Amino acid sequence: MLAAFCTLVTALASWGCGARASQVKSGAKGFSIEAARLFPLQEGSSWTYESDPGDGSGLQILVLRVRRSEGPRFMVESLSSGRARTYELREEGIFWVEERAYLLKHPIAVGSRWQAAQGRTAEILSTAVEVEVPAGRWGHCVDVKESNADSTLVIHTTYCPHVGPVVVEVRQALSVSGKTIVSRARLRAFALGHEDVEDL
């Protein structure tokens, strides 16, 4: 159970940076999505999540904040764990420097696949998701699935335009007991740049 929660924290800390890209048509009646819309990030931006570790211990609060940026690189820190991740904007997408893998890769289109962090494979399953969380309700969101080779670890992340990542679900099969632990985090509040936190 602790392993699943740590994976959830890691997944949350993996988010956060902007990208400039050409528009790509989604399956939602011609609605177009830019990678930049999925990461409206400026220095000082923050996201607050309510997290259920899946072990019956109750909700926990996880907070991510952009601490500094230099050129095409951005540093995002988890205030919960104190860990920071560095991301670099590239023509191909958003590159996670420490893991030497892409967090999100163009094109933003259903069926796109790429090599993600720690040997996982990422795939865009939908660009037309509707989602409602404590922070608000949005449409035209993007569902990205990451999984390892034997699918003992599966991570679903939902990114919404002009908001960022709003939902993450981690399913982790425990090798000893054979049970599957499901951890979830949902966006509770967010602030872009130096704006006041928006909590709808």
MDTraj code that builds the backbone (N, CA, C; nanometers):
import mdtraj as md
import numpy as np

residues = "MET LEU ALA ALA PHE CYS THR LEU VAL THR ALA LEU ALA SER TRP GLY CYS GLY ALA ARG ALA SER GLN VAL LYS SER GLY ALA LYS GLY PHE SER ILE GLU ALA ALA ARG LEU PHE PRO LEU GLN GLU GLY SER SER TRP THR TYR GLU SER ASP PRO GLY ASP GLY SER GLY LEU GLN ILE LEU VAL LEU ARG VAL ARG ARG SER GLU GLY PRO ARG PHE MET VAL GLU SER LEU SER SER GLY ARG ALA ARG THR TYR GLU LEU ARG GLU GLU GLY ILE PHE TRP VAL GLU GLU ARG ALA TYR LEU LEU LYS HIS PRO ILE ALA VAL GLY SER ARG TRP GLN ALA ALA GLN GLY ARG THR ALA GLU ILE LEU SER THR ALA VAL GLU VAL GLU VAL PRO ALA GLY ARG TRP GLY HIS CYS VAL ASP VAL LYS GLU SER ASN ALA ASP SER THR LEU VAL ILE HIS THR THR TYR CYS PRO HIS VAL GLY PRO VAL VAL VAL GLU VAL ARG GLN ALA LEU SER VAL SER GLY LYS THR ILE VAL SER ARG ALA ARG LEU ARG ALA PHE ALA LEU GLY HIS GLU ASP VAL GLU ASP LEU".split()
xyz = np.array([
    [0.0821, -0.1192, 0.0000],
    [0.0000, 0.0000, 0.0000],
    [0.0863, 0.1254, 0.0000],
    [0.1924, 0.1218, 0.0770],
    [0.2837, 0.2345, 0.0804],
    [0.3476, 0.2537, -0.0564],
    [0.3801, 0.1434, -0.1222],
    [0.4424, 0.1516, -0.2542],
    [0.3495, 0.2198, -0.3530],
    [0.2196, 0.1860, -0.3479],
    [0.1235, 0.2477, -0.4387],
    [0.1118, 0.3968, -0.4124],
    [0.1104, 0.4350, -0.2854],
    [0.1005, 0.5771, -0.2521],
    [0.2247, 0.6519, -0.2978],
    [0.3416, 0.5913, -0.2793],
    [0.4665, 0.6561, -0.3235],
    [0.4659, 0.6737, -0.4753],
    [0.4103, 0.5746, -0.5459],
    [0.3995, 0.5864, -0.6907],
    [0.3078, 0.7011, -0.7284],
    [0.1989, 0.7176, -0.6536],
    [0.1063, 0.8275, -0.6787],
    [0.1746, 0.9614, -0.6587],
    [0.2516, 0.9747, -0.5507],
    [0.3240, 1.0987, -0.5246],
    [0.4228, 1.1264, -0.6373],
    [0.4928, 1.0211, -0.6827],
    [0.5884, 1.0364, -0.7918],
    [0.5189, 1.0812, -0.9192],
    [0.4026, 1.0214, -0.9465],
    [0.3283, 1.0594, -1.0669],
    [0.2863, 1.2052, -1.0605],
    [0.2409, 1.2492, -0.9454],
    [0.2020, 1.3885, -0.9294],
    [0.3213, 1.4804, -0.9473],
    [0.4344, 1.4425, -0.8896],
    [0.5538, 1.5263, -0.9000],
    [0.6087, 1.5289, -1.0418],
    [0.5616, 1.4362, -1.1248],
    [0.6095, 1.4315, -1.2625],
    [0.5418, 1.5352, -1.3502],
    [0.4395, 1.6030, -1.2988],
    [0.3660, 1.6975, -1.3801],
    [0.4256, 1.8352, -1.3702],
    [0.4019, 1.9120, -1.4747],
    [0.4220, 2.0533, -1.4638],
    [0.5236, 2.1140, -1.5569],
    [0.4819, 2.1562, -1.6733],
    [0.5614, 2.2421, -1.7593],
    [0.4793, 2.2759, -1.8808],
    [0.5242, 2.3728, -1.9554],
    [0.4512, 2.4186, -2.0723],
    [0.5138, 2.3647, -2.1985],
    [0.4399, 2.3709, -2.3077],
    [0.4934, 2.3285, -2.4365],
    [0.4309, 2.4112, -2.5455],
    [0.5082, 2.4461, -2.6454],
    [0.4562, 2.5179, -2.7598],
    [0.4492, 2.4181, -2.8749],
    [0.3306, 2.4051, -2.9292],
    [0.3150, 2.3069, -3.0367],
    [0.2048, 2.3506, -3.1308],
    [0.2075, 2.2974, -3.2512],
    [0.1001, 2.3261, -3.3447],
    [-0.0254, 2.2540, -3.2996],
    [-0.1402, 2.3042, -3.3458],
    [-0.2660, 2.2440, -3.3051],
    [-0.2826, 2.1073, -3.3708],
    [-0.3454, 2.0172, -3.2950],
    [-0.3733, 1.8837, -3.3458],
    [-0.5205, 1.8566, -3.3251],
    [-0.5879, 1.8096, -3.4279],
    [-0.7311, 1.7851, -3.4178],
    [-0.7603, 1.6666, -3.3262],
    [-0.8611, 1.6843, -3.2429],
    [-0.9050, 1.5739, -3.1578],
    [-1.0269, 1.5102, -3.2208],
    [-1.0820, 1.4104, -3.1491],
    [-1.2003, 1.3446, -3.2006],
    [-1.3285, 1.4144, -3.1610],
    [-1.3220, 1.5313, -3.0994],
    [-1.4412, 1.5973, -3.0482],
    [-1.4884, 1.7052, -3.1457],
    [-1.5485, 1.6655, -3.2569],
    [-1.6091, 1.7564, -3.3529],
    [-1.5141, 1.8680, -3.3955],
    [-1.3901, 1.8322, -3.4241],
    [-1.2965, 1.9287, -3.4769],
    [-1.2314, 2.0178, -3.3738],
    [-1.2624, 1.9990, -3.2465],
    [-1.1979, 2.0797, -3.1427],
    [-1.0474, 2.0546, -3.1468],
    [-0.9696, 2.1614, -3.1411],
    [-0.8250, 2.1465, -3.1537],
    [-0.7569, 2.1622, -3.0191],
    [-0.6488, 2.0882, -2.9992],
    [-0.5750, 2.0896, -2.8737],
    [-0.4298, 2.1222, -2.9011],
    [-0.3735, 2.2117, -2.8247],
    [-0.2306, 2.2380, -2.8282],
    [-0.1706, 2.1805, -2.7011],
    [-0.0487, 2.1306, -2.7102],
    [0.0183, 2.0827, -2.5894],
    [0.0290, 2.1943, -2.4868],
    [0.0482, 2.3178, -2.5353],
    [0.0614, 2.4316, -2.4433],
    [-0.0636, 2.4507, -2.3594],
    [-0.1781, 2.4186, -2.4145],
    [-0.3026, 2.4338, -2.3383],
    [-0.3088, 2.3365, -2.2213],
    [-0.2448, 2.2227, -2.2380],
    [-0.2511, 2.1214, -2.1331],
    [-0.1591, 2.1551, -2.0165],
    [-0.0665, 2.2487, -2.0356],
    [0.0283, 2.2892, -1.9316],
    [0.0401, 2.4418, -1.9259],
    [-0.0613, 2.5101, -1.8748],
    [-0.0571, 2.6567, -1.8671],
    [0.0298, 2.7005, -1.7502],
    [0.1592, 2.6844, -1.7642],
    [0.2493, 2.6993, -1.6507],
    [0.3309, 2.8267, -1.6574],
    [0.3339, 2.8957, -1.5451],
    [0.4273, 3.0055, -1.5245],
    [0.4913, 2.9846, -1.3870],
    [0.6013, 3.0508, -1.3653],
    [0.6655, 3.0421, -1.2339],
    [0.5670, 3.0888, -1.1278],
    [0.5543, 3.0112, -1.0217],
    [0.4588, 3.0412, -0.9153],
    [0.3285, 2.9661, -0.9277],
    [0.3072, 2.8985, -1.0410],
    [0.1847, 2.8187, -1.0552],
    [0.1827, 2.7062, -0.9528],
    [0.0622, 2.6677, -0.9113],
    [0.0514, 2.5590, -0.8129],
    [-0.0762, 2.4798, -0.8354],
    [-0.0716, 2.3535, -0.7946],
    [-0.1856, 2.2630, -0.8032],
    [-0.1981, 2.1892, -0.6703],
    [-0.3174, 2.1863, -0.6148],
    [-0.3435, 2.1167, -0.4895],
    [-0.4377, 1.9995, -0.5168],
    [-0.3994, 1.8811, -0.4689],
    [-0.4764, 1.7598, -0.4947],
    [-0.5211, 1.6952, -0.3644],
    [-0.6416, 1.6392, -0.3662],
    [-0.6831, 1.5524, -0.2574],
    [-0.6579, 1.4096, -0.3034],
    [-0.5848, 1.3346, -0.2206],
    [-0.5369, 1.2029, -0.2598],
    [-0.5912, 1.0953, -0.1676],
    [-0.6400, 0.9884, -0.2274],
    [-0.6824, 0.8698, -0.1537],
    [-0.5810, 0.7599, -0.1816],
    [-0.4974, 0.7244, -0.0831],
    [-0.3939, 0.6227, -0.1052],
    [-0.4488, 0.4832, -0.1319],
    [-0.5776, 0.4611, -0.1071],
    [-0.6367, 0.3309, -0.1333],
    [-0.6194, 0.2298, -0.0220],
    [-0.5746, 0.2763, 0.0956],
    [-0.5526, 0.1839, 0.2068],
    [-0.6476, 0.2098, 0.3237],
    [-0.7493, 0.2940, 0.3014],
    [-0.8456, 0.3226, 0.4065],
    [-0.8008, 0.4263, 0.5069],
    [-0.6872, 0.4914, 0.4820],
    [-0.6342, 0.5891, 0.5783],
    [-0.6961, 0.7273, 0.5616],
    [-0.7765, 0.7465, 0.4594],
    [-0.8418, 0.8751, 0.4390],
    [-0.7663, 0.9635, 0.3416],
    [-0.8280, 1.0774, 0.3108],
    [-0.7704, 1.1685, 0.2131],
    [-0.6468, 1.2392, 0.2663],
    [-0.5521, 1.2631, 0.1766],
    [-0.4338, 1.3418, 0.2070],
    [-0.4233, 1.4538, 0.1049],
    [-0.3493, 1.5577, 0.1386],
    [-0.3330, 1.6724, 0.0502],
    [-0.1929, 1.6723, -0.0093],
    [-0.1846, 1.6854, -0.1418],
    [-0.0576, 1.6927, -0.2131],
    [-0.0529, 1.8244, -0.2896],
    [0.0601, 1.8935, -0.2832],
    [0.0725, 2.0247, -0.3479],
    [0.1961, 2.0281, -0.4372],
    [0.1801, 2.0769, -0.5604],
    [0.2903, 2.0981, -0.6536],
    [0.3024, 2.2476, -0.6808],
    [0.4266, 2.2951, -0.6924],
    [0.4479, 2.4376, -0.7209],
    [0.5696, 2.4540, -0.8112],
    [0.5587, 2.5485, -0.9033],
    [0.6712, 2.5818, -0.9899],
    [0.7608, 2.6789, -0.9143],
    [0.8831, 2.6353, -0.8841],
    [0.9746, 2.7151, -0.8028],
    [1.0622, 2.8079, -0.8849],
    [1.1075, 2.7640, -1.0014],
    [1.1916, 2.8515, -1.0835],
    [1.1939, 2.7979, -1.2259],
    [1.2336, 2.8823, -1.3176],
    [1.2471, 2.8381, -1.4562],
    [1.3665, 2.9086, -1.5182],
    [1.4365, 2.8392, -1.6054],
    [1.5518, 2.8944, -1.6753],
    [1.5451, 2.8507, -1.8203],
    [1.5297, 2.9469, -1.9096],
    [1.5221, 2.9133, -2.0503],
    [1.4109, 2.8139, -2.0773],
    [1.4406, 2.7050, -2.1485],
    [1.3377, 2.6064, -2.1802],
    [1.3154, 2.5048, -2.0681],
    [1.3829, 2.5214, -1.9553],
    [1.3704, 2.4264, -1.8451],
    [1.2866, 2.4817, -1.7301],
    [1.2086, 2.3924, -1.6682],
    [1.1225, 2.4287, -1.5571],
    [1.1445, 2.3317, -1.4429],
    [1.1403, 2.3815, -1.3207],
    [1.1533, 2.2967, -1.2027],
    [1.0208, 2.2961, -1.1269],
    [0.9686, 2.1785, -1.1036],
    [0.8431, 2.1630, -1.0314],
    [0.8689, 2.0835, -0.9048],
    [0.8269, 2.1375, -0.7921],
    [0.8531, 2.0758, -0.6624],
    [0.7247, 2.0247, -0.5993],
    [0.7318, 1.9065, -0.5417],
    [0.6237, 1.8557, -0.4587],
    [0.6458, 1.9059, -0.3168],
    [0.5545, 1.9910, -0.2673],
    [0.5694, 2.0425, -0.1315],
    [0.5451, 1.9323, -0.0291],
    [0.4791, 1.8253, -0.0711],
    [0.4501, 1.7136, 0.0194],
    [0.5741, 1.6289, 0.0446],
    [0.6520, 1.6057, -0.0616],
    [0.7687, 1.5184, -0.0475],
    [0.9002, 1.5956, -0.0474],
    [0.8972, 1.7201, -0.0944],
    [1.0190, 1.7991, -0.1040],
    [1.1021, 1.7674, -0.2268],
    [1.0560, 1.6762, -0.3106],
    [1.1297, 1.6396, -0.4303],
    [1.0988, 1.7350, -0.5448],
    [1.1957, 1.7531, -0.6329],
    [1.1775, 1.8410, -0.7479],
    [1.2101, 1.7654, -0.8759],
    [1.1442, 1.8025, -0.9840],
    [1.1674, 1.7438, -1.1150],
    [1.1996, 1.8553, -1.2129],
    [1.2861, 1.8278, -1.3089],
    [1.3223, 1.9260, -1.4099],
    [1.2686, 1.8819, -1.5452],
    [1.2030, 1.9746, -1.6146],
    [1.1461, 1.9457, -1.7453],
    [1.2001, 2.0435, -1.8475],
    [1.2139, 1.9963, -1.9698],
    [1.2668, 2.0793, -2.0778],
    [1.1697, 2.0774, -2.1950],
    [1.1411, 2.1967, -2.2463],
    [1.0536, 2.2073, -2.3621],
    [1.1343, 2.1789, -2.4880],
    [1.0888, 2.0811, -2.5635],
    [1.1527, 2.0466, -2.6890],
    [1.0494, 2.0454, -2.7998],
    [1.0967, 2.0479, -2.9229],
    [1.0033, 2.0462, -3.0357],
    [0.9162, 1.9216, -3.0318],
    [0.9725, 1.8108, -2.9825],
    [0.8980, 1.6845, -2.9789],
    [0.7993, 1.6761, -2.8636],
    [0.8138, 1.7630, -2.7633],
    [0.7231, 1.7579, -2.6501],
    [0.7909, 1.8026, -2.5223],
    [0.7496, 1.7427, -2.4105],
    [0.7991, 1.7798, -2.2782],
    [0.8904, 1.6683, -2.2282],
    [1.0151, 1.7025, -2.2053],
    [1.1169, 1.6038, -2.1720],
    [1.1496, 1.6105, -2.0233],
    [1.1425, 1.4944, -1.9551],
    [1.1769, 1.4845, -1.8136],
    [1.3268, 1.4589, -1.8062],
    [1.4012, 1.5586, -1.7620],
    [1.5467, 1.5557, -1.7692],
    [1.6060, 1.4424, -1.6864],
    [1.5641, 1.4286, -1.5604],
    [1.6222, 1.3262, -1.4732],
    [1.5982, 1.1846, -1.5249],
    [1.4821, 1.1610, -1.5833],
    [1.4475, 1.0269, -1.6313],
    [1.4870, 1.0041, -1.7766],
    [1.5268, 1.1132, -1.8456],
    [1.5632, 1.1042, -1.9871],
    [1.4514, 1.0379, -2.0674],
    [1.3299, 1.0875, -2.0455],
    [1.2127, 1.0342, -2.1147],
    [1.1096, 1.1458, -2.1282],
    [1.0161, 1.1265, -2.2192],
    [0.9130, 1.2278, -2.2409],
    [0.7952, 1.2076, -2.1462],
    [0.7510, 1.3195, -2.0888],
    [0.6292, 1.3194, -2.0092],
    [0.5078, 1.3248, -2.1008],
    [0.5174, 1.4062, -2.2050],
    [0.4114, 1.4185, -2.3048],
    [0.4779, 1.4450, -2.4393],
    [0.4338, 1.3721, -2.5405],
    [0.5018, 1.3814, -2.6697],
    [0.4007, 1.4047, -2.7807],
    [0.4402, 1.4884, -2.8761],
    [0.3531, 1.5185, -2.9893],
    [0.3482, 1.4006, -3.0871],
    [0.2362, 1.3870, -3.1590],
    [0.1195, 1.4746, -3.1587],
    [0.0229, 1.4396, -3.0450],
    [-0.0575, 1.5384, -3.0038],
    [-0.1608, 1.5147, -2.9028],
    [-0.2815, 1.4597, -2.9771],
    [-0.2819, 1.3301, -2.9981],
    [-0.3843, 1.2647, -3.0787],
    [-0.4061, 1.1232, -3.0273],
    [-0.5277, 1.0751, -3.0404],
    [-0.5613, 0.9398, -2.9960],
    [-0.4726, 0.8383, -3.0665],
    [-0.4149, 0.7478, -2.9875],
    [-0.3296, 0.6437, -3.0423],
    [-0.1815, 0.6760, -3.0402],
    [-0.1458, 0.8015, -3.0130],
    [-0.0034, 0.8364, -3.0040],
    [0.0615, 0.7609, -2.8890],
    [0.1803, 0.7060, -2.9138],
    [0.2523, 0.6283, -2.8126],
    [0.3978, 0.6745, -2.8067],
    [0.4575, 0.6617, -2.6871],
    [0.5987, 0.6943, -2.6718],
    [0.6558, 0.6238, -2.5494],
    [0.7870, 0.6210, -2.5412],
    [0.8554, 0.5614, -2.4272],
    [0.8549, 0.6610, -2.3121],
    [0.7935, 0.6244, -2.2016],
    [0.7821, 0.7117, -2.0851],
    [0.8911, 0.6768, -1.9836],
    [0.8803, 0.7340, -1.8635],
    [0.9820, 0.7135, -1.7602],
    [0.9816, 0.5706, -1.7066],
    [1.0977, 0.5269, -1.6596],
    [1.1156, 0.3987, -1.5917],
    [1.0655, 0.2803, -1.6734],
    [1.0869, 0.2875, -1.8055],
    [1.0532, 0.1767, -1.8932],
    [0.9062, 0.1611, -1.9254],
    [0.8233, 0.2543, -1.8802],
    [0.6813, 0.2446, -1.9098],
    [0.6525, 0.2925, -2.0519],
    [0.5391, 0.2482, -2.1056],
    [0.4914, 0.2944, -2.2347],
    [0.3700, 0.3832, -2.2124],
    [0.3687, 0.5005, -2.2761],
    [0.2562, 0.5936, -2.2639],
    [0.1746, 0.5919, -2.3924],
    [0.0441, 0.6096, -2.3781],
    [-0.0459, 0.6139, -2.4939],
    [-0.1606, 0.7097, -2.4650],
    [-0.1977, 0.7897, -2.5635],
    [-0.3143, 0.8775, -2.5508],
    [-0.4382, 0.7983, -2.5887],
    [-0.5290, 0.7811, -2.4922],
    [-0.6494, 0.7016, -2.5148],
    [-0.7661, 0.7855, -2.5640],
    [-0.7710, 0.9132, -2.5220],
    [-0.8820, 0.9992, -2.5619],
    [-0.8397, 1.1451, -2.5538],
    [-0.8990, 1.2274, -2.6393],
    [-0.8803, 1.3720, -2.6317],
    [-1.0153, 1.4415, -2.6140],
    [-1.1135, 1.3669, -2.5673],
    [-1.2495, 1.4210, -2.5540],
    [-1.3130, 1.3813, -2.4205],
    [-1.2334, 1.3756, -2.3149],
    [-1.2833, 1.3352, -2.1832],
    [-1.3515, 1.4526, -2.1140],
    [-1.4644, 1.4247, -2.0496],
    [-1.5287, 1.5220, -1.9617],
    [-1.5024, 1.4783, -1.8185],
    [-1.4634, 1.5727, -1.7340],
    [-1.4254, 1.5372, -1.5979],
    [-1.4765, 1.6416, -1.5000],
    [-1.5166, 1.5962, -1.3817],
    [-1.5597, 1.6853, -1.2745],
    [-1.4835, 1.6490, -1.1471],
    [-1.4166, 1.7469, -1.0893],
    [-1.3382, 1.7305, -0.9671],
    [-1.3732, 1.8471, -0.8747],
    [-1.3253, 1.8468, -0.7493],
    [-1.3569, 1.9581, -0.6588],
    [-1.3197, 2.0959, -0.7131],
    [-1.2181, 2.1039, -0.7987],
    [-1.1766, 2.2341, -0.8515],
    [-1.2652, 2.2842, -0.9647],
    [-1.3446, 2.1965, -1.0251],
    [-1.4305, 2.2398, -1.1343],
    [-1.4670, 2.1273, -1.2289],
    [-1.5299, 2.1662, -1.3384],
    [-1.5741, 2.0700, -1.4396],
    [-1.5241, 2.1168, -1.5761],
    [-1.4647, 2.0238, -1.6533],
    [-1.4081, 2.0595, -1.7828],
    [-1.4343, 1.9509, -1.8860],
    [-1.4271, 1.9916, -2.0124],
    [-1.4381, 1.8979, -2.1232],
    [-1.3153, 1.9058, -2.2114],
    [-1.3118, 1.8248, -2.3165],
    [-1.2007, 1.8202, -2.4117],
    [-1.0678, 1.7906, -2.3416],
    [-1.0732, 1.7064, -2.2392],
    [-0.9519, 1.6710, -2.1651],
    [-0.8858, 1.5482, -2.2283],
    [-0.7595, 1.5283, -2.1960],
    [-0.6784, 1.4230, -2.2584],
    [-0.6458, 1.3150, -2.1558],
    [-0.6740, 1.1900, -2.1919],
    [-0.6459, 1.0754, -2.1049],
    [-0.5199, 1.0054, -2.1540],
    [-0.4170, 1.0038, -2.0678],
    [-0.2909, 0.9369, -2.1003],
    [-0.2726, 0.8170, -2.0075],
    [-0.2455, 0.7030, -2.0678],
    [-0.2206, 0.5808, -1.9911],
    [-0.0729, 0.5456, -1.9990],
    [-0.0131, 0.5161, -1.8827],
    [0.1233, 0.4646, -1.8769],
    [0.1203, 0.3274, -1.8113],
    [0.1944, 0.2325, -1.8656],
    [0.1980, 0.0997, -1.8060],
    [0.3342, 0.0362, -1.8288],
    [0.3710, -0.0542, -1.7366],
    [0.4957, -0.1277, -1.7542],
    [0.4694, -0.2523, -1.8387],
    [0.5727, -0.3290, -1.8639],
    [0.5630, -0.4394, -1.9597],
    [0.4587, -0.5432, -1.9216],
    [0.4470, -0.5740, -1.7924],
    [0.3518, -0.6777, -1.7513],
    [0.2233, -0.6205, -1.6929],
    [0.2046, -0.4886, -1.7064],
    [0.0830, -0.4199, -1.6612],
    [0.0559, -0.4347, -1.5118],
    [0.1607, -0.4617, -1.4331],
    [0.1416, -0.4641, -1.2873],
    [0.1313, -0.3219, -1.2324],
    [0.1723, -0.2233, -1.3124],
    [0.1584, -0.0828, -1.2757],
    [0.0958, -0.0085, -1.3930],
    [-0.0207, 0.0532, -1.3670],
    [-0.0903, 0.1296, -1.4701],
    [-0.1266, 0.2654, -1.4118],
    [-0.0893, 0.3717, -1.4826],
    [-0.1169, 0.5084, -1.4383],
    [-0.2014, 0.5775, -1.5448],
    [-0.3182, 0.6288, -1.5041],
    [-0.4019, 0.7090, -1.5925],
    [-0.3956, 0.8540, -1.5448],
    [-0.3625, 0.9455, -1.6360],
    [-0.3592, 1.0879, -1.6031],
    [-0.4506, 1.1625, -1.6989],
    [-0.5350, 1.2490, -1.6435],
    [-0.6238, 1.3315, -1.7243],
    [-0.5766, 1.4762, -1.7187],
    [-0.5439, 1.5316, -1.8369],
    [-0.4984, 1.6705, -1.8492],
    [-0.6095, 1.7525, -1.9138],
    [-0.6425, 1.8683, -1.8554],
    [-0.7464, 1.9535, -1.9124],
    [-0.6871, 2.0856, -1.9613],
    [-0.7307, 2.1329, -2.0784],
    [-0.6787, 2.2576, -2.1340],
    [-0.6974, 2.3760, -2.0398],
    [-0.5956, 2.4583, -2.0293],
    [-0.5953, 2.5797, -1.9466],
    [-0.6020, 2.5495, -1.7971],
    [-0.5842, 2.4253, -1.7592],
    [-0.5873, 2.3870, -1.6185],
    [-0.4613, 2.3103, -1.5814],
    [-0.4337, 2.2015, -1.6543],
    [-0.3228, 2.1117, -1.6222],
    [-0.3757, 1.9743, -1.5866],
    [-0.2980, 1.8930, -1.5188],
    [-0.3419, 1.7600, -1.4777],
    [-0.4481, 1.7723, -1.3694],
    [-0.5610, 1.7033, -1.3879],
    [-0.6702, 1.7154, -1.2906],
    [-0.6995, 1.5849, -1.2169],
    [-0.6664, 1.4720, -1.2766],
    [-0.6916, 1.3420, -1.2135],
    [-0.5746, 1.2493, -1.2415],
    [-0.5328, 1.1742, -1.1398],
    [-0.4363, 1.0665, -1.1619],
    [-0.4858, 0.9441, -1.0859],
    [-0.4807, 0.8302, -1.1516],
    [-0.5183, 0.7035, -1.0890],
    [-0.4049, 0.6048, -1.1100],
    [-0.3594, 0.5440, -1.0019],
    [-0.2513, 0.4462, -1.0066],
    [-0.3049, 0.3108, -0.9620],
    [-0.2891, 0.2104, -1.0475],
    [-0.3250, 0.0729, -1.0126],
    [-0.1961, -0.0071, -1.0052],
    [-0.1684, -0.0625, -0.8884],
    [-0.0430, -0.1344, -0.8680],
    [-0.0716, -0.2714, -0.8077],
    [-0.0297, -0.3769, -0.8799],
    [-0.0469, -0.5140, -0.8311],
    [0.0684, -0.5477, -0.7379],
    [0.0356, -0.5973, -0.6193],
    [0.1371, -0.6342, -0.5208],
    [0.1806, -0.7781, -0.5453],
    [0.3099, -0.7992, -0.5623],
    [0.3613, -0.9311, -0.5981],
    [0.3434, -1.0328, -0.4856],
    [0.3491, -0.9883, -0.3612],
    [0.3407, -1.0819, -0.2484],
    [0.1986, -1.1317, -0.2282],
    [0.1030, -1.0386, -0.2165],
    [-0.0350, -1.0767, -0.1860],
    [-0.1192, -1.1009, -0.3100],
    [-0.0760, -1.0470, -0.4229],
    [-0.1552, -1.0595, -0.5444],
    [-0.2684, -0.9588, -0.5533],
    [-0.2841, -0.8760, -0.4520],
    [-0.3895, -0.7745, -0.4525],
    [-0.3484, -0.6549, -0.5380],
    [-0.4476, -0.5808, -0.5839],
    [-0.4231, -0.4585, -0.6597],
    [-0.4669, -0.3390, -0.5767],
    [-0.3756, -0.2462, -0.5561],
    [-0.4047, -0.1247, -0.4816],
    [-0.4342, -0.0136, -0.5807],
    [-0.5439, 0.0587, -0.5568],
    [-0.5828, 0.1688, -0.6440],
    [-0.5729, 0.2991, -0.5656],
    [-0.4857, 0.3885, -0.6117],
    [-0.4689, 0.5196, -0.5502],
    [-0.5208, 0.6248, -0.6480],
    [-0.5879, 0.7267, -0.5945],
    [-0.6422, 0.8321, -0.6803],
    [-0.6136, 0.9693, -0.6218],
    [-0.5919, 1.0640, -0.7103],
    [-0.5773, 1.2037, -0.6689],
    [-0.6604, 1.2889, -0.7631],
    [-0.7321, 1.3881, -0.7056],
    [-0.8160, 1.4774, -0.7853],
    [-0.7813, 1.6214, -0.7507],
    [-0.7863, 1.7060, -0.8516],
    [-0.7522, 1.8461, -0.8321],
    [-0.8543, 1.9148, -0.7420],
    [-0.8022, 1.9797, -0.6397],
    [-0.8879, 2.0503, -0.5438],
    [-0.8833, 2.2017, -0.5655],
    [-0.7671, 2.2535, -0.6052],
    [-0.7506, 2.3966, -0.6297],
    [-0.6278, 2.4167, -0.7161],
    [-0.6210, 2.5303, -0.7853],
    [-0.5033, 2.5593, -0.8653],
    [-0.4877, 2.7101, -0.8810],
    [-0.3650, 2.7513, -0.9098],
    [-0.3345, 2.8914, -0.9374],
    [-0.2334, 2.8955, -1.0503],
    [-0.2532, 2.9862, -1.1433],
    [-0.1619, 2.9995, -1.2562],
    [-0.0791, 3.1254, -1.2387],
    [0.0502, 3.1108, -1.2435],
    [0.1379, 3.2255, -1.2240],
    [0.1214, 3.2807, -1.0844],
    [0.1041, 3.4127, -1.0763],
    [0.0902, 3.4772, -0.9467],
    [-0.0541, 3.5135, -0.9175],
    [-0.1474, 3.4486, -0.9896],
    [-0.2887, 3.4740, -0.9646],
    [-0.3298, 3.4101, -0.8327],
    [-0.4432, 3.4554, -0.7807],
    [-0.4973, 3.3955, -0.6596],
    [-0.5422, 3.2536, -0.6895],
    [-0.5362, 3.1666, -0.5903],
    [-0.5790, 3.0285, -0.6091],
    [-0.7254, 3.0248, -0.6462],
    [-0.7565, 2.9467, -0.7480],
    [-0.8946, 2.9294, -0.7921],
    [-0.9467, 2.7989, -0.7322],
    [-1.0509, 2.8118, -0.6528],
    [-1.1093, 2.6958, -0.5872],
    [-1.2589, 2.7017, -0.6102],
    [-1.3076, 2.6326, -0.7119],
    [-1.4469, 2.6423, -0.7524],
    [-1.5355, 2.5462, -0.6766],
])
top = md.Topology()
chain = top.add_chain()
for i, resn in enumerate(residues, 1):
    res = top.add_residue(resn, chain, resSeq=i)
    for name in ("N", "CA", "C"):
        top.add_atom(name, md.element.get_by_symbol(name[0]), res)
traj = md.Trajectory(xyz[None], top)
